[in-house]
Amino acid sequence: MAALGARRLLRPGRRWYSETVPVPPSPPASPLYPPVVASVTAKSKAAKSRRLQRFKQRVHAAATVEEKLRLYGKLQRPKYTVHPQTFALNADRWYRSFTKTVLVPGMPPRAAAAKPPVGAAGTTPEAGRAPEPGAEAPGAAEAPGAAEAPGAAEVPGAAEAPGALKTPEPAAGAAAYLDMGELRSLACDALLQESFYQNKKRPFLYRDQDHTPGPFLTQLVSTLAAFLSGRNPLLAASSLDLNPEVNFYWHHGEEVVVHGHRKGRVDPVRFQIDDNPHLQIRVPKQLPEVVPLESDLGDVPVIDHKPSKLPLFKKQYENKVFIGSKVADPCCYGHTQFHLLPDKLKRERFIRERLEDQIEVVYRSNGIASLFAWTAAQAMYQGFWSEADVTRPFVSQAVVTDGKYFAFFCYQLNTLALTAETIKNNPRKNICWGTDSKPLYDVVEDGNVKGFNDEVLLQLVRFLLNRPKEL
């Protein structure tokens, strides 16, 4: 019976087989201990690199521009204070080195493709007519001619000058030209109002610039801006600031800490510009670029000495980036700044000290430092910084004057990567175009403005009429 039962179990078709179920592979065992990294508070190079990496990650991850600016300037260390208006010798070369700026003489060529058609070339030239940027004549489109052409002729009582700039009549369909005589009359009225018609008392010591040149510049700019706002829609939507504050903080180069408990450590060289222009115009739309972002128009001076040799002095206070308004202001782009030189930088003082070669240095230093601070702050308001370089150029303009002599500057910011790490593989250079100072007039006598220079006024009008191409 037992054998019969065994045969039944082994009957064909009724056998049982054992099947192995596939088991998925087990995940790799995680490490029992966290990775070994440098201490955040150590003094080693690895610890410093880790602190720097964490700082960059926090700035990149900031939700708002205000938070990014707060983190960017949170760490306070002694920094060099750069003064745009300085009496230091050859300060413009130092400022170009600190900001990686190329200085190009003259004004940049504008609207080269907007020349009048061939049929308009044979029209009769008319003196005292200034074209708008959208319809500039060939002579007005060339920078050296616009900035350096001799046009200083005497204009008693604001009369028409024989040496005034001559431009061709507009072609059919071109934009309406400006009346140079009316512009000259506005400028002369503002000058006579402050220097002849008003009975002003004698100014205080070292306050001559606040006595007549300051009010004249304020009235001149406000009058011309209001007059030209109909021609330039950007001026109609602009914001005019009187005595604003402009700040910018950045790193450039490295140095070894000499004194204190951090002696021997390698720190970035820190700079701060605290500027106070007399006037500035902010606009809601950005000015057009002058040249492409990667343009190379010259060399940047290389200065191996410490900034204290200029001299510059170190202070420790709040690191601030400010364009003259808060981040939420719709007019977050710069148009034109107007700087008034103080009495201590008067032209007569340099002539008396036999430093005539330093007269133009003062204008160039003011233009380069002020425009770099203002334009770089605008770029940081858009979220760019040294570790996230600009993807488009930022352009601003400046007029530096002592009330009589005017110098014009145009600045294009191409890079913010100026730290010791980011500057190594960065071929970009910032560019500044500038002219030498020229007198707006010779003298005011018996209610007449003598020697009025139309070229200076025309360049000022061109600055105010600058606008984006789509407007």
C-alpha positions as CSV (number, residue, x, y, z in Angstrom):
1,M,0.0,0.0,0.0
2,A,2.9,2.3,0.7
3,A,4.3,1.6,-2.7
4,L,1.0,2.3,-4.3
5,G,0.8,5.7,-2.6
6,A,4.3,6.5,-3.8
7,R,3.4,5.7,-7.4
8,R,0.4,8.0,-7.2
9,L,2.6,10.9,-6.1
10,L,5.1,10.3,-8.9
11,R,2.4,9.8,-11.6
12,P,3.3,11.7,-14.8
13,G,1.7,15.1,-15.0
14,R,1.3,15.4,-11.3
15,R,4.7,16.4,-10.1
16,W,5.5,19.5,-8.0
17,Y,8.5,21.8,-8.7
18,S,10.0,24.4,-6.4
19,E,10.3,27.9,-8.0
20,T,12.8,30.7,-6.8
21,V,11.3,34.2,-6.7
22,P,13.7,36.9,-7.9
23,V,14.6,39.3,-5.2
24,P,15.5,42.9,-6.2
25,P,19.1,44.0,-5.3
26,S,19.3,45.8,-2.0
27,P,20.3,49.4,-2.2
28,P,23.9,50.2,-1.4
29,A,24.5,50.8,2.2
30,S,24.8,54.5,3.1
31,P,28.0,55.6,4.8
32,L,27.8,55.4,8.5
33,Y,29.5,58.8,9.0
34,P,29.1,62.1,7.2
35,P,31.8,63.2,4.7
36,V,34.8,64.9,6.3
37,V,34.8,68.6,5.3
38,A,36.8,71.5,6.6
39,S,35.6,73.4,9.6
40,V,33.8,76.6,8.8
41,T,35.6,78.4,11.7
42,A,39.1,77.0,10.9
43,K,42.0,79.1,9.5
44,S,43.0,76.7,6.8
45,K,42.7,77.3,3.0
46,A,40.0,74.6,2.7
47,A,38.0,76.2,5.4
48,K,38.2,79.6,3.7
49,S,37.2,78.0,0.4
50,R,34.2,76.4,2.1
51,R,33.1,79.7,3.7
52,L,33.3,81.5,0.4
53,Q,31.4,78.7,-1.4
54,R,28.6,78.9,1.2
55,F,28.5,82.7,0.9
56,K,28.1,82.5,-2.9
57,Q,25.3,79.9,-2.6
58,R,23.4,82.1,-0.1
59,V,23.6,85.1,-2.4
60,H,22.6,83.1,-5.5
61,A,19.6,81.7,-3.6
62,A,18.4,85.0,-2.3
63,A,14.7,85.5,-3.2
64,T,14.8,89.3,-3.7
65,V,17.3,91.9,-4.8
66,E,17.1,93.6,-1.4
67,E,18.1,90.3,0.3
68,K,20.9,89.8,-2.2
69,L,22.3,93.3,-1.5
70,R,22.0,92.8,2.2
71,L,24.0,89.5,2.1
72,Y,26.5,91.0,-0.4
73,G,27.4,93.9,2.0
74,K,26.9,92.0,5.3
75,L,30.6,91.4,6.2
76,Q,32.2,94.6,7.3
77,R,36.0,95.0,7.0
78,P,38.3,98.0,6.6
79,K,38.0,99.2,3.0
80,Y,39.5,102.0,0.8
81,T,37.2,105.0,0.4
82,V,37.4,106.3,-3.2
83,H,36.6,110.0,-3.6
84,P,35.5,110.9,-7.2
85,Q,36.5,114.5,-6.6
86,T,40.1,114.3,-5.5
87,F,43.3,116.4,-5.6
88,A,45.5,113.3,-5.9
89,L,48.0,113.5,-8.8
90,N,47.1,111.3,-11.8
91,A,44.2,109.8,-9.9
92,D,42.4,108.9,-13.2
93,R,44.9,106.1,-14.0
94,W,44.4,104.6,-10.5
95,Y,40.7,104.8,-10.8
96,R,40.8,103.1,-14.2
97,S,42.9,100.3,-12.7
98,F,40.5,99.8,-9.8
99,T,37.4,99.6,-12.1
100,K,39.0,97.9,-15.1
101,T,38.0,100.8,-17.4
102,V,39.4,101.8,-20.8
103,L,39.4,105.6,-21.4
104,V,38.6,106.6,-25.0
105,P,39.0,110.3,-26.0
106,G,36.0,112.0,-27.5
107,M,32.3,111.0,-27.6
108,P,31.1,107.6,-29.1
109,P,29.6,107.6,-32.6
110,R,25.9,107.5,-32.4
111,A,23.2,106.9,-35.0
112,A,25.7,106.0,-37.7
113,A,23.0,104.3,-39.7
114,A,20.6,107.2,-39.2
115,K,22.3,109.6,-41.6
116,P,20.1,111.6,-44.0
117,P,19.5,110.1,-47.4
118,V,21.6,111.1,-50.4
119,G,19.0,113.4,-51.7
120,A,19.2,115.5,-48.5
121,A,23.0,116.0,-48.8
122,G,22.6,118.7,-51.3
123,T,20.3,120.9,-49.3
124,T,21.4,124.2,-48.1
125,P,23.0,124.2,-44.6
126,E,21.4,126.3,-42.0
127,A,23.2,127.6,-38.9
128,G,21.7,127.2,-35.5
129,R,19.7,124.0,-36.2
130,A,20.4,121.0,-34.0
131,P,19.1,117.5,-35.1
132,E,17.6,115.0,-32.8
133,P,19.4,111.7,-32.3
134,G,17.0,109.9,-34.6
135,A,17.9,112.2,-37.5
136,E,21.5,113.2,-36.9
137,A,23.6,114.6,-39.8
138,P,26.9,113.0,-40.8
139,G,28.8,115.7,-39.0
140,A,26.9,115.2,-35.9
141,A,27.3,111.5,-35.9
142,E,31.1,111.7,-35.7
143,A,32.3,111.8,-32.1
144,P,35.5,113.9,-32.5
145,G,33.8,116.5,-34.5
146,A,30.9,116.8,-32.1
147,A,33.1,117.1,-29.1
148,E,36.2,118.9,-30.4
149,A,35.0,121.2,-33.2
150,P,35.9,124.8,-32.6
151,G,32.7,126.9,-32.1
152,A,33.5,129.3,-29.3
153,A,32.5,132.6,-30.8
154,E,31.5,135.7,-29.0
155,V,27.7,136.1,-28.5
156,P,27.0,139.5,-27.0
157,G,23.5,139.5,-25.6
158,A,23.0,135.9,-26.7
159,A,23.1,136.8,-30.4
160,E,23.6,134.4,-33.2
161,A,27.3,133.3,-33.5
162,P,29.0,133.0,-36.9
163,G,30.9,129.9,-35.7
164,A,27.8,128.0,-34.6
165,L,27.4,124.4,-35.6
166,K,25.9,124.0,-39.1
167,T,23.8,121.0,-39.9
168,P,21.8,120.2,-43.0
169,E,18.1,120.6,-43.3
170,P,16.1,117.5,-42.4
171,A,15.0,115.3,-45.3
172,A,11.4,114.5,-46.1
173,G,9.9,112.5,-43.2
174,A,12.8,113.2,-40.9
175,A,12.2,114.3,-37.3
176,A,11.8,118.0,-36.7
177,Y,15.0,119.9,-35.9
178,L,15.6,122.0,-32.8
179,D,16.0,125.7,-32.9
180,M,19.5,126.4,-31.6
181,G,18.7,130.1,-31.0
182,E,15.9,129.2,-28.6
183,L,18.2,126.8,-26.7
184,R,20.9,129.4,-26.5
185,S,18.3,131.9,-25.2
186,L,17.3,129.5,-22.4
187,A,20.9,129.0,-21.3
188,C,21.7,132.7,-21.3
189,D,18.6,133.5,-19.4
190,A,19.5,131.0,-16.7
191,L,23.1,132.3,-16.5
192,L,22.0,136.0,-16.3
193,Q,19.4,135.2,-13.7
194,E,22.0,133.9,-11.3
195,S,25.0,136.0,-12.1
196,F,23.6,139.4,-13.1
197,Y,19.9,140.1,-12.2
198,Q,20.0,138.9,-8.6
199,N,21.7,141.0,-6.0
200,K,23.6,138.4,-4.1
201,K,25.7,139.0,-1.0
202,R,29.3,138.0,-0.9
203,P,29.7,134.2,-0.5
204,F,31.2,132.5,2.5
205,L,34.8,131.2,2.4
206,Y,35.1,128.2,0.0
207,R,31.4,128.5,-0.8
208,D,31.6,130.2,-4.2
209,Q,30.3,127.2,-6.0
210,D,27.1,127.2,-3.9
211,H,26.6,130.9,-4.6
212,T,26.2,131.1,-8.4
213,P,27.4,128.0,-10.3
214,G,25.2,125.6,-8.3
215,P,21.9,127.5,-8.8
216,F,22.8,128.1,-12.5
217,L,23.4,124.4,-13.2
218,T,20.2,123.5,-11.5
219,Q,18.2,126.0,-13.4
220,L,19.9,125.2,-16.7
221,V,19.3,121.4,-16.5
222,S,15.7,121.7,-15.3
223,T,14.9,124.3,-18.0
224,L,16.4,122.3,-20.8
225,A,14.9,119.0,-19.6
226,A,11.4,120.5,-19.5
227,F,11.9,122.1,-22.9
228,L,13.2,118.9,-24.5
229,S,10.7,116.5,-22.8
230,G,8.4,117.0,-25.8
231,R,11.1,115.7,-28.1
232,N,12.2,112.9,-25.8
233,P,9.4,110.8,-24.2
234,L,12.0,109.3,-21.8
235,L,12.5,112.7,-20.2
236,A,8.8,113.1,-19.6
237,A,8.8,110.0,-17.5
238,S,12.1,110.6,-15.8
239,S,12.9,111.5,-12.2
240,L,15.2,114.5,-11.4
241,D,17.1,114.2,-8.2
242,L,18.7,117.1,-6.4
243,N,21.8,116.4,-4.3
244,P,21.2,112.6,-4.3
245,E,23.4,110.0,-2.7
246,V,25.1,107.2,-4.7
247,N,27.1,104.4,-3.2
248,F,28.9,101.3,-4.5
249,Y,31.0,98.6,-2.8
250,W,33.2,96.1,-4.6
251,H,36.3,93.9,-4.4
252,H,39.4,94.1,-6.7
253,G,42.6,92.2,-6.1
254,E,44.1,90.7,-2.9
255,E,46.3,91.7,0.0
256,V,47.8,90.3,3.1
257,V,46.4,91.6,6.4
258,V,49.2,93.4,8.2
259,H,47.9,94.2,11.6
260,G,45.4,92.8,14.1
261,H,44.3,89.4,15.2
262,R,43.8,88.4,11.5
263,K,47.4,89.2,10.6
264,G,48.8,87.1,7.8
265,R,45.5,86.2,6.2
266,V,44.8,86.9,2.5
267,D,41.8,89.2,2.0
268,P,40.2,90.8,-1.0
269,V,41.0,94.5,-1.5
270,R,37.7,96.3,-0.7
271,F,36.6,99.6,-2.1
272,Q,33.7,101.9,-1.5
273,I,32.5,105.0,-3.4
274,D,30.2,107.5,-1.7
275,D,29.2,110.1,-4.3
276,N,27.0,113.1,-4.1
277,P,26.2,114.5,-7.6
278,H,24.6,117.9,-7.9
279,L,21.8,116.5,-10.1
280,Q,20.9,113.3,-11.7
281,I,18.2,112.0,-14.1
282,R,16.8,108.5,-13.6
283,V,14.6,106.9,-16.2
284,P,12.4,103.8,-16.4
285,K,14.1,102.4,-19.5
286,Q,17.7,101.6,-20.1
287,L,19.8,103.6,-22.5
288,P,21.0,101.8,-25.6
289,E,24.4,100.1,-25.8
290,V,27.2,102.0,-27.6
291,V,29.4,99.1,-28.6
292,P,29.0,95.3,-28.2
293,L,29.6,93.7,-24.8
294,E,32.9,92.0,-25.7
295,S,34.5,95.1,-27.4
296,D,38.1,95.9,-26.7
297,L,39.0,99.5,-27.3
298,G,42.2,99.8,-25.4
299,D,44.3,98.8,-22.4
300,V,43.7,99.2,-18.7
301,P,46.5,100.6,-16.6
302,V,48.3,98.1,-14.4
303,I,49.3,99.6,-11.0
304,D,51.2,97.3,-8.7
305,H,51.4,99.7,-5.7
306,K,49.0,99.7,-2.8
307,P,46.0,102.1,-3.1
308,S,47.4,103.8,0.1
309,K,50.1,105.3,-2.1
310,L,47.6,107.4,-4.1
311,P,46.7,108.2,-1.2
312,L,43.5,106.3,-0.2
313,F,42.6,105.6,3.4
314,K,40.8,102.7,5.0
315,K,37.6,103.0,7.0
316,Q,35.2,100.4,8.4
317,Y,31.5,101.2,8.1
318,E,28.4,100.1,6.3
319,N,28.9,98.5,2.9
320,K,26.2,100.2,0.7
321,V,25.0,99.9,-2.9
322,F,22.6,102.6,-3.8
323,I,21.6,104.5,-7.0
324,G,19.7,107.3,-5.4
325,S,16.4,105.4,-5.0
326,K,15.1,102.2,-3.6
327,V,14.9,99.0,-5.7
328,A,11.2,99.2,-6.1
329,D,11.4,102.6,-7.8
330,P,10.3,102.3,-11.5
331,C,13.0,104.8,-12.5
332,C,15.8,102.3,-11.8
333,Y,18.1,103.2,-14.7
334,G,20.5,106.1,-15.0
335,H,20.4,108.7,-17.7
336,T,22.7,111.6,-16.9
337,Q,24.5,112.9,-13.8
338,F,25.7,116.5,-13.3
339,H,28.7,117.0,-11.0
340,L,29.8,120.4,-9.7
341,L,33.5,120.7,-8.8
342,P,34.2,122.3,-5.4
343,D,36.2,125.4,-4.8
344,K,39.3,123.4,-3.7
345,L,39.5,122.0,-7.2
346,K,39.2,125.3,-9.0
347,R,41.2,125.7,-12.2
348,E,42.9,128.8,-10.9
349,R,44.4,126.9,-8.0
350,F,46.1,124.4,-10.2
351,I,47.4,127.2,-12.4
352,R,48.8,129.0,-9.4
353,E,50.5,125.8,-8.2
354,R,51.9,125.2,-11.8
355,L,49.9,122.0,-12.1
356,E,48.2,122.7,-15.4
357,D,48.5,119.1,-16.5
358,Q,46.3,118.0,-13.5
359,I,43.3,120.2,-14.5
360,E,41.8,117.6,-16.9
361,V,42.8,114.8,-14.5
362,V,40.2,116.2,-12.0
363,Y,37.5,116.0,-14.6
364,R,38.4,112.5,-15.8
365,S,38.7,111.1,-12.2
366,N,35.3,112.5,-11.4
367,G,33.7,111.1,-14.5
368,I,35.2,107.6,-14.3
369,A,34.6,107.0,-10.6
370,S,31.1,108.5,-10.4
371,L,29.8,106.8,-13.5
372,F,31.3,103.4,-12.5
373,A,29.6,103.6,-9.1
374,W,26.3,104.7,-10.5
375,T,26.2,102.3,-13.5
376,A,27.5,99.3,-11.5
377,A,24.8,99.9,-8.8
378,Q,22.2,99.9,-11.5
379,A,23.4,96.5,-12.6
380,M,23.3,95.2,-9.1
381,Y,19.7,96.4,-8.8
382,Q,18.9,94.1,-11.7
383,G,20.4,91.1,-9.8
384,F,23.9,91.0,-11.3
385,W,27.1,90.9,-9.2
386,S,30.7,89.7,-9.4
387,E,29.8,86.0,-9.4
388,A,26.9,86.5,-11.8
389,D,28.2,88.9,-14.4
390,V,26.1,91.2,-16.6
391,T,24.5,89.7,-19.7
392,R,23.9,93.1,-21.3
393,P,25.7,96.4,-21.2
394,F,24.6,99.3,-18.9
395,V,25.1,102.8,-20.1
396,S,25.1,106.1,-18.2
397,Q,26.2,109.7,-19.0
398,A,27.8,112.5,-16.9
399,V,28.6,116.2,-17.1
400,V,31.3,117.5,-14.9
401,T,31.5,121.3,-14.6
402,D,32.7,124.1,-12.4
403,G,29.9,126.4,-13.7
404,K,31.9,127.6,-16.7
405,Y,33.9,124.7,-18.1
406,F,32.1,121.6,-19.1
407,A,33.4,118.1,-19.7
408,F,31.2,115.2,-21.0
409,F,31.5,111.5,-20.3
410,C,29.7,108.4,-21.4
411,Y,30.2,105.1,-19.5
412,Q,29.4,101.6,-20.6
413,L,29.6,98.9,-18.0
414,N,30.5,95.5,-19.5
415,T,31.6,93.6,-16.4
416,L,31.2,93.4,-12.7
417,A,33.6,90.4,-12.3
418,L,36.5,92.3,-10.7
419,T,37.5,90.0,-7.9
420,A,40.8,88.1,-7.9
421,E,39.0,84.9,-8.8
422,T,36.6,86.1,-11.5
423,I,39.0,88.6,-13.3
424,K,41.4,85.8,-14.4
425,N,39.4,84.5,-17.3
426,N,37.4,87.6,-17.9
427,P,38.3,89.5,-21.2
428,R,35.6,92.1,-20.8
429,K,36.5,95.7,-20.0
430,N,34.4,98.7,-19.0
431,I,34.6,101.7,-21.4
432,C,34.5,105.4,-20.7
433,W,34.4,108.0,-23.4
434,G,35.3,111.6,-22.3
435,T,36.1,115.0,-23.6
436,D,38.3,117.7,-22.3
437,S,36.7,120.6,-20.5
438,K,35.5,123.5,-22.6
439,P,34.0,126.9,-21.6
440,L,30.3,127.5,-22.1
441,Y,31.0,131.3,-22.2
442,D,33.8,133.7,-21.6
443,V,32.4,136.4,-19.4
444,V,29.2,138.1,-18.3
445,E,29.4,141.9,-18.6
446,D,26.6,144.5,-18.3
447,G,23.9,142.0,-18.9
448,N,25.5,140.4,-21.9
449,V,27.0,136.9,-22.3
450,K,30.2,137.2,-24.3
451,G,31.9,134.3,-26.0
452,F,29.0,131.8,-25.8
453,N,30.1,128.4,-27.1
454,D,27.3,126.6,-29.0
455,E,29.3,123.4,-29.2
456,V,29.1,122.9,-25.4
457,L,25.3,123.6,-25.3
458,L,24.8,121.3,-28.3
459,Q,26.6,118.4,-26.7
460,L,24.5,118.9,-23.5
461,V,21.3,118.8,-25.7
462,R,22.5,115.6,-27.3
463,F,23.0,114.0,-23.9
464,L,19.5,115.0,-22.8
465,L,18.0,113.7,-26.1
466,N,19.6,110.3,-25.8
467,R,16.9,107.5,-25.6
468,P,16.4,103.9,-26.4
469,K,15.9,103.0,-30.1
470,E,12.3,102.0,-29.7
471,L,11.2,105.4,-28.4
